[in-house]
Structure formats: C-alpha cells, structure tokens
Amino acid sequence: MLIVGAGPTGSTLGIELGRRGVSCRVVDRLAAPVATSRSFTLHARTLELFEMAGIAGRFLEHGLRSVSMDYHFKGASEPARLDFSKLHSRYPFTLIINQNVTEQVLRDQLSTLGTSVEWGTELKSLCQGPDGQLSALLVHQPSGREEIVRPKWLVGCDGVQSTVRAQLDIPYEGDEYTGMQMRMMDVPLQGFALEDDRIHYFISKERLLLVTKLPGTNHRVLISDMEGTPATQTARSAFQYVLDEHFHGSVSLGEPEWATVFRIWKRVTPRYRQSKVFMVGDAAHCHSPAGGQGMNACIQDAFNLGWKLALVSAGEAGESLLDTYEQERRPIAQQVIEGTHALHSIIMAHGRSVEERIALSRDPGFTQQAISKISGVGYHYREALMGAPGFPRLAGLTAGDRAPDARLGPNLRLHDLLQHELYTLLVLTSNTGGTADRLVTDVTDRFGTRLRVTVLAPAHGNAARSTGAITVEGDELRRLYGAADGDVICLIRPDGYLAMRNRFTGLQPLLATLTEHLSEAS
Ligand SMILES: Cc1cc2nc3c(=O)[nH]c(=O)nc-3n(C[C@H](O)[C@H](O)[C@H](O)COP(=O)(O)OP(=O)(O)OC[C@H]3O[C@@H](n4cnc5c(N)ncnc54)[C@H](O)[C@@H]3O)c2cc1C
C-alpha cells in the first residue's frame, strides 16, 4: 500500500490502516514538514472521528474552543451568529488549531503505529500494466536515487496539484473564484477587544476581514477583497490599512509569523477511483474556504476509505466495498462545494450589497443548515447505503446516518462504545430474556473478528440480566434510536455511520446486511 502525500489526508489514512494492522508506506516530496499553518479549524465531526481513533484528546490539548462564527455586517447593530454551542455532539465548538500542529499530532500517532513518513520522496510517474499491476517511480532527494515500486494499492493524497490525478489523466472539473483576491497573516494583535472564543467576520460591500485568536500569541487575520483593490500585498502596512478601516486605529499589528496570498477554486474529479488507485482529500476536491471545511472534508474522506481498504486488503470484505468510497464521498464533496458557495455568497460576494447578504443570512433554515454542514454532523450517506437488503427501512434514523451520541450513564456515552476498529452491533432491548444472548452468540460466532456486539437495556426488564448487557439510564438513547416502542438492532460501521437499523424481530435483516458488507471476500 503506497500513500502519496503526508498532509492531513495521507497521515489520517495511514493511521486508519495502521490501527487495523495494515502496513503502508507514506511518502512526501517535501524535505521536511511545513512549519506554517493553512487550516485553523477542526470541526465537531472530525473530532468525533478522531475520538474513534483514540486521539481526539491530543488535539483538544493544543487547540482553543470557539463557540460561534459571528458575521458583523457593516451598519448592522448585532452580528448574525452561527452558534455551535447547542450542537448535539460531545464537541459543540470549532477547535482552533494550527494545521502544522494537527499534522504533527497525526504524524506522531502514525509513527506510534509503526509508520514513519518518508520525506524527500516524490512520486514522478505511475502506470498500470495489462495485468493490472501498478508500477510507480519514486525519486528520493537529495540523492536523486530512483526507485520503482509495485504496490497493490496506491492512494493519491497529494493535494490540489495531484501528480496521481495527472498521471491517471483524470480531469479536475470546476473553476476558479475569479475577480477576488485572498491573503492572510498569522500575527500578534494589540487592541483587538472582541472575544477570543468566536471567529469574527467583518463584512462590507467590498471586503471581508476575518479575525480570530489562534493558540499561542497570534491571531489569524484573513482579508478577501476585489481583484485590483489597492494594497493587494502581504505587507504589514497593507493589513494595517484594512484593520484601520474597521477599527479606526485601535487595533495594531505586531510582527507577523507568516503571511501568504492564495487562490481559491471549486473543483471535483469525476471519479475517485481508477482500478487500484484512489484519490482522497484535496486531490479529489476543493472549494471556497468559507466556513473552514476543506481539511475537515479531506480527513473525513480518509476515515471513509481507511477501514474499507483495511478490510479488503485483509481479505475480510470484497473489493466492491471500495466502490462505496466514491459513491459516498463524491456527493459529499459536491454538497460541500454548494454549501461553501452559499456561505461565500454571503461573506465574500464582493460588490454585492450588504443588505442583500444580510437577507440571505436570515433565510429560514440558513443558520441550522450552516451549523449542521460546517460542523460536519449533518452529512450522511443515505442515498448510497441501502440498509438491510430486502427489508424496509424504518422511518427516522436510517442507514447512512451518523450514529448520534447519547448519554448511557453518568460516565458513559454511546460514542464511547464506538472507540474500536470494528463494526458495532447495538441491541436495544427491554424484555427479550435469552433472545439477546442467543443473538450475541450467533453473530459473534459468524462475524466476531469484524464486529463488537453490545446489548443496551433499560434498568428494568430481563435484558439487563443478559450476559454483558449495559444498563442504560434515561431515555435519550431509546428516543434517538427509535426504540421507545419496540426493540431495535443497529449495525454501526467502523466510521460511525449506520449500516442498518431494524426492529429486533429476527436475525435476517442483520445477516443480510453483514453478508452484503463483509462476506464477498474471494
Ligand atoms: C490559506 C488556506 C487556508 C485554509 N484554511 C482552512 C481552514 O481553516 N479549515 C479547513 O478545514 N481547511 C482549510 N484549508 C484547506 C486545507 O489546508 C486543505 O484542504 C488540506 O491541507 C488538504 O489536505 P491534503 O492532505 O489533502 O493535501 P495537502 O495538505 O496539500 O498535502 C498534500 C501533500 O502531498 C505532497 N505531495 C504532492 N505531490 C506529491 C508527489 N508527487 N509525491 C510525493 N508527495 C507529494 C505535498 O508535499 C503535501 O505534503 C485552507 C487552505 C488554504 C490554502
């Protein structure tokens, strides 16, 4: 297995493989990791996925919790607010963390799992023989040594300018956001009086100014305005000019740590897989930075593909499981492109009147929709996942949905039960006596190496006496999982999305789903 690119996508994929015992090489053409940051946001769903991999706490140690995105429209008395604090997640905030720190945490975990990034190693070319065998040319720097490798699988996590995508001659469809310019600076600010735990967007007809506190001494200052606006450069004076326009001299810039000018696109590849090669992260899609979702979507791609590749390469699932990566993640990329474009039209539609943009931000449903998409908890794979083949779906929570978290007791939540590498079978039962025990035995006998079974039962009733059943306090679990008026079984995939939810009337729906997912390995 060869992963090309050791950015957040490649490192996450390496972790997802490594923790399932699948070894891989991760190569990167850079001589060493970058010390500067592009992304500064980790959203709730990404943190939930990191929690499943056992590493969420390490990000929390290094980040600041930001509870809202505040849109300060010029002339408006109050900001329009995207408030994440009520999000139904253990992480009701955006974690502000520098991308180089995120990448370092990921690489540390990768190395704990036995894989070190091979720096100075560039993929130059890639071809596939008539027998389907891949052949890749790597060049090691500074020696210039060439190496031909023949991986069984190759994953392009090599960013917007992907060599893998170019070698496969796959187009990157879409276009650039033109007529505007983007620049940013990480810099200490004096006199900035607004809260450190919010991301502040100052929006005028001509310009967006974003200011937020970063961990450490710096703020991120990002400016977007119309192309050709004077002061397009990254010079401190050019940034100070924009700050003065908003704060009339009360906020001043210190010594910048770094500054950059960048371009933005909205693009997606028509396919994510070609035979034994995949494209993941920025190599497959990119979009407006509105809402700070780019890296998060990339990491979520890697979580989607990692467990599937691990199962298939271990011979525990058929190759068709890998087709679901594109079926599930490409529509998400398109939704991210659309969602960020809608936000972009509010915060970066330079030249459009502020009143029109305020009206857009007040559209019914805008706030909830934006919070659910930016946080990532609102994305689902309902259209791609059919549930139990041959069995009707239950209304409500269904195959493809994110398994919502629920309180089970004073020190236990449902998401705690998902912190392992396997599928999770939840049996929510109140009064089945030995039936739950028989189910556990049957399923464990047949699928035990790929599945962990948990029986969850209310404090009253026979099921609580089933072997190993967890007694659940309160009714949040039964309410969220639709088990208030009958027993339910839920199969949750290793990435925390539901594979099926059915009434607990027999084993057939479950066996049909497991067979569909896991039993086609040749
Ligand atoms: C200014 C800016 C601000 C951003 N802010 C945010 C934000 O706030 N929130 C957010 O979620 N996202 C943000 N993003 C987006 C985010 O940075 C990217 O989505 C993310 O870095 C993509 O990760 P990746 O691993 O797919 O690609 P990359 O991070 O680009 O990593 C690709 C890696 O592949 C390596 N590589 C490339 N070609 C080869 C080759 N031929 N051989 C070997 N190695 C190769 C590169 O050296 C690189 O290390 C921002 C982007 C920019 C530009």
The ligand as an SDF file (V2000), in Angstrom:
LIG
                    3D

 53 58  0  0  0  0  0  0  0  0999 V2000
   -4.7220   29.6540    3.0700 C   0  0  0  0  0  0  0  0  0  0  0  0
   -5.5370   28.4310    3.3460 C   0  0  0  0  0  0  0  0  0  0  0  0
   -6.3180   28.3730    4.4870 C   0  0  0  0  0  0  0  0  0  0  0  0
   -7.0720   27.2310    4.7650 C   0  0  0  0  0  0  0  0  0  0  0  0
   -7.8470   27.2010    5.8920 N   0  0  0  0  0  0  0  0  0  0  0  0
   -8.5830   26.1020    6.1610 C   0  0  0  0  0  0  0  0  0  0  0  0
   -9.3820   26.0430    7.3450 C   0  0  0  0  0  0  0  0  0  0  0  0
   -9.4210   26.9790    8.1460 O   0  0  0  0  0  0  0  0  0  0  0  0
  -10.0870   24.9080    7.5810 N   0  0  0  0  0  0  0  0  0  0  0  0
  -10.0360   23.8250    6.7400 C   0  0  0  0  0  0  0  0  0  0  0  0
  -10.6930   22.8070    7.0290 O   0  0  0  0  0  0  0  0  0  0  0  0
   -9.2810   23.8550    5.6160 N   0  0  0  0  0  0  0  0  0  0  0  0
   -8.5560   24.9560    5.3110 C   0  0  0  0  0  0  0  0  0  0  0  0
   -7.7740   24.9880    4.1870 N   0  0  0  0  0  0  0  0  0  0  0  0
   -7.7160   23.7960    3.3140 C   0  0  0  0  0  0  0  0  0  0  0  0
   -6.6900   22.7650    3.8170 C   0  0  0  0  0  0  0  0  0  0  0  0
   -5.4440   23.3730    4.0270 O   0  0  0  0  0  0  0  0  0  0  0  0
   -6.5810   21.6470    2.8000 C   0  0  0  0  0  0  0  0  0  0  0  0
   -7.8760   21.1860    2.4770 O   0  0  0  0  0  0  0  0  0  0  0  0
   -5.7520   20.4770    3.3260 C   0  0  0  0  0  0  0  0  0  0  0  0
   -4.4180   20.8450    3.5610 O   0  0  0  0  0  0  0  0  0  0  0  0
   -5.7560   19.3370    2.3120 C   0  0  0  0  0  0  0  0  0  0  0  0
   -5.0390   18.2720    2.8470 O   0  0  0  0  0  0  0  0  0  0  0  0
   -4.3900   17.1730    1.8860 P   0  0  0  0  0  0  0  0  0  0  0  0
   -3.6040   16.2790    2.7790 O   0  0  0  0  0  0  0  0  0  0  0  0
   -5.4420   16.5810    1.0280 O   0  0  0  0  0  0  0  0  0  0  0  0
   -3.4380   17.9930    0.9220 O   0  0  0  0  0  0  0  0  0  0  0  0
   -2.1350   18.8280    1.3050 P   0  0  0  0  0  0  0  0  0  0  0  0
   -2.2490   19.3920    2.6630 O   0  0  0  0  0  0  0  0  0  0  0  0
   -1.9150   19.7580    0.1820 O   0  0  0  0  0  0  0  0  0  0  0  0
   -0.9800   17.7390    1.3510 O   0  0  0  0  0  0  0  0  0  0  0  0
   -0.5360   17.1150    0.1670 C   0  0  0  0  0  0  0  0  0  0  0  0
    0.8630   16.5780    0.4090 C   0  0  0  0  0  0  0  0  0  0  0  0
    1.2440   15.8260   -0.7480 O   0  0  0  0  0  0  0  0  0  0  0  0
    2.6030   16.1050   -1.0430 C   0  0  0  0  0  0  0  0  0  0  0  0
    2.8120   15.8250   -2.4700 N   0  0  0  0  0  0  0  0  0  0  0  0
    2.2830   16.4830   -3.5250 C   0  0  0  0  0  0  0  0  0  0  0  0
    2.6830   15.9160   -4.6770 N   0  0  0  0  0  0  0  0  0  0  0  0
    3.4910   14.8780   -4.3470 C   0  0  0  0  0  0  0  0  0  0  0  0
    4.2160   13.9010   -5.1030 C   0  0  0  0  0  0  0  0  0  0  0  0
    4.1870   13.8820   -6.4410 N   0  0  0  0  0  0  0  0  0  0  0  0
    4.9560   12.9790   -4.4420 N   0  0  0  0  0  0  0  0  0  0  0  0
    5.0010   12.9880   -3.0760 C   0  0  0  0  0  0  0  0  0  0  0  0
    4.3390   13.8940   -2.3130 N   0  0  0  0  0  0  0  0  0  0  0  0
    3.5820   14.8170   -2.9410 C   0  0  0  0  0  0  0  0  0  0  0  0
    2.7640   17.5700   -0.6860 C   0  0  0  0  0  0  0  0  0  0  0  0
    4.1200   17.8920   -0.4440 O   0  0  0  0  0  0  0  0  0  0  0  0
    1.8950   17.6900    0.5640 C   0  0  0  0  0  0  0  0  0  0  0  0
    2.6360   17.4820    1.7540 O   0  0  0  0  0  0  0  0  0  0  0  0
   -7.0350   26.1320    3.8760 C   0  0  0  0  0  0  0  0  0  0  0  0
   -6.2470   26.1920    2.7180 C   0  0  0  0  0  0  0  0  0  0  0  0
   -5.5180   27.3270    2.4490 C   0  0  0  0  0  0  0  0  0  0  0  0
   -4.6890   27.3720    1.1950 C   0  0  0  0  0  0  0  0  0  0  0  0
  1  2  1  0
  2  3  1  0
  2 52  2  0
  3  4  2  0
  4  5  1  0
  4 50  1  0
  5  6  2  0
  6  7  1  0
  6 13  1  0
  7  8  2  0
  7  9  1  0
  9 10  1  0
 10 11  2  0
 10 12  1  0
 12 13  2  0
 13 14  1  0
 14 15  1  0
 14 50  1  0
 15 16  1  0
 16 17  1  0
 16 18  1  0
 18 19  1  0
 18 20  1  0
 20 21  1  0
 20 22  1  0
 22 23  1  0
 23 24  1  0
 24 25  2  0
 24 26  1  0
 24 27  1  0
 27 28  1  0
 28 29  2  0
 28 30  1  0
 28 31  1  0
 31 32  1  0
 32 33  1  0
 33 34  1  0
 33 48  1  0
 34 35  1  0
 35 36  1  0
 35 46  1  0
 36 37  1  0
 36 45  1  0
 37 38  2  0
 38 39  1  0
 39 40  1  0
 39 45  2  0
 40 41  1  0
 40 42  2  0
 42 43  1  0
 43 44  2  0
 44 45  1  0
 46 47  1  0
 46 48  1  0
 48 49  1  0
 50 51  2  0
 51 52  1  0
 52 53  1  0
M  END
$$$$
